[in-house]
Amino acid sequence: MVDIQQDIQQVGQPGWLSVRTDRVDGILVVTVAGEIDHETGGALKEALDLPDGAAPRVVVDLGHVTFMDSSGINLLIAVHHTLAEADGWLRLAGAVPSVLRTIQLVGIDALIDCYPTLPQALGR
């Protein structure tokens, strides 16, 4: 069962980002669309700030992200470390080829598990 935690929020054009959070089998799924950069990354950071006592298992669905710069990379690394310290994990799912290439070039795929699809990231 999917429980929507936060509606899609859009940050003005042309650089916009929408973020939606759901819970699937106790896993926080953060679905992101648009551009992740210095100006728009705050919405993603807010969605990834887990409250105390929250299950530290998170999947970020990047299937509709068209661009991600170093601020997005740094945010994902910071979240990965925070979740790992809480005996949790971060997984990335569905990155489009241009975003996946960025992830691979900087080596995040060696640190954070990346999956081609959201169901695979959820272990389904």
C-alpha positions in Angstrom: 0.0 0.0 0.0 1.3 3.4 -0.9 0.8 6.2 1.6 1.6 9.7 0.1 3.5 11.8 2.6 4.0 14.9 0.6 2.4 16.3 -2.6 4.4 17.2 -5.6 5.9 20.6 -5.2 7.3 22.6 -8.1 9.9 25.3 -8.0 9.6 27.9 -10.8 10.8 27.5 -14.4 13.1 26.8 -16.1 15.0 25.0 -13.3 12.2 23.2 -11.5 12.1 20.1 -9.3 9.1 18.2 -8.1 9.4 15.8 -5.2 6.9 13.2 -3.9 7.3 10.9 -1.0 5.5 7.6 -0.5 5.9 4.6 1.9 6.1 1.2 0.3 6.5 -1.8 2.7 8.2 0.5 5.3 10.6 2.0 2.7 10.6 5.7 2.0 10.3 6.2 -1.7 11.3 9.7 -2.9 10.2 10.3 -6.5 12.0 13.2 -8.1 11.4 14.9 -11.5 13.2 17.9 -13.1 16.6 19.3 -12.3 18.6 18.7 -9.2 21.0 21.6 -8.7 22.1 24.2 -6.2 18.9 26.2 -6.6 16.4 23.3 -6.5 18.1 20.8 -4.3 16.4 22.1 -1.1 13.2 20.4 -1.9 15.0 17.0 -2.2 17.0 17.7 0.9 13.8 18.4 2.9 12.2 15.2 1.6 15.3 13.2 2.7 15.5 14.7 6.2 14.0 11.7 8.1 12.3 12.3 11.4 13.7 10.6 14.5 12.6 7.0 14.6 11.8 6.8 10.9 12.8 3.6 9.1 16.3 4.3 7.6 15.6 2.6 4.3 15.2 5.0 1.4 14.9 4.6 -2.4 15.3 7.7 -4.6 13.5 7.3 -7.9 15.5 9.3 -10.5 13.5 8.2 -13.5 12.3 11.7 -14.3 15.4 13.7 -13.4 16.8 15.4 -16.4 19.9 17.0 -14.8 21.9 16.6 -11.6 25.0 18.6 -10.7 27.5 18.2 -7.9 25.2 19.6 -5.3 22.8 16.7 -6.0 25.7 14.2 -5.8 26.9 15.7 -2.5 23.4 15.5 -1.1 23.0 11.8 -2.0 26.4 11.0 -0.5 25.5 12.8 2.8 22.2 11.0 3.0 23.9 7.7 2.3 26.3 8.2 5.2 23.5 9.3 7.6 21.4 6.3 6.8 24.4 3.9 7.0 25.2 5.2 10.5 21.6 4.4 11.5 22.0 0.8 10.1 19.9 1.8 7.0 20.5 2.2 3.4 19.9 4.4 0.4 19.2 3.0 -3.1 18.9 4.9 -6.4 16.4 3.7 -9.0 15.7 4.4 -12.7 18.2 7.1 -13.5 18.0 8.2 -17.1 21.2 7.7 -19.1 22.6 11.2 -18.7 22.1 11.2 -15.0 23.4 7.6 -14.7 26.5 8.7 -16.6 27.1 11.5 -14.0 26.6 9.0 -11.2 29.1 6.5 -12.7 31.7 9.2 -13.6 31.9 10.4 -10.0 31.8 6.8 -8.7 28.6 7.1 -6.6 27.5 3.7 -8.0 30.4 2.1 -6.1 29.0 3.7 -2.8 25.3 3.6 -3.3 23.4 0.7 -4.9 21.8 1.7 -8.2 19.0 -0.2 -9.8 17.4 0.1 -13.3 13.9 0.2 -11.9 12.0 1.1 -8.8 10.6 -2.4 -8.3 14.1 -3.8 -8.4 15.3 -1.2 -5.8 12.4 -2.2 -3.6 13.4 -5.9 -3.9 10.3 -6.9 -5.8 
